Amino acid sequence: MPCRIVLLHATPVAMQPIQSAFAESWPEAEIVNLLDDGLSIDRARESELTEAMIERFVDFGSYGHRMGADGILVTCSAFGPAIDRMIEALPIPVLKPNEAMFQAAIAQGGRVGMLATFGPSVGTMTEEFDEFVARSGQKASLSTVLVADAMDLLRKGDADSHNRLVAARAPELADHDAIMLAHFSTSRAADAVRRVVDVPVLTAPHAAVTRMREMIEARAGS
């Protein structure tokens, strides 16, 4: 039986990048996609992540667990506290979308930049980054540039314009040690960003697949 990994998506634009990453880095895994794009729509309307939305997100993950998941990978970065609750509630590995990317970025140096395209995620991602730094005992700071219109273009199917907008803002972070592309969906812009800056540009999907596999294999060997 192949290892079953359930992917939880809150927007359809996150699906292709992580599927490609699994195909390249862990093709043996059995991938199941669960999508509730109402989550990202409602999250954008809320000034804070409400208890009702946290419970809804945990229910989403619980359904994935009941499908026989060996692990769950969340692909949306705007639900940090809800993912924490899910980690506590489920007896299988649950991975936040950006933990592995944070680790890779900090390894490049202490000044980390981030290009984001979904405003509600910035606060939770900043908190997650700060918590990760505190746990690791390292020193690092995060500077974020929000490319406000890029996500809407991507949702309308205009990936080229999305990539161009993201790349146009990248030079603002060119003096940092590394630049992270905040969301799975933003990873499409990686090549365009790398053409305009000389610092390492990191994306979440491949790092997340590698970390998910490590978590599953460690659990199997314990």
WOFEN-V306613 format. One line per field, one symbol per residue. ss: DSSP state (H for helix, E for strand, L for the rest). A space follows every 50 residues. Layout:
ss = ???
This chain:
ss = LLLEEEEEELLHHHHHHHHHHHHHHLLLLEEEEEELLHHHHHHHHLLLLL HHHHHHHHHHHHHHHHLLLLEEEELLLLLHHHHHHHHHHLLLEEELLLHH HHHHHHLLLLEEEEEELLLHHHHHHHHHHHHHHHHHLLLLEEEEEELLLH HHHHHLLLHHHHHHHHHHHHHHHLLLLEEEELLLHHHHHHHHHHLLLLLE EELHHHHHHHHHHHHHHHHHHL
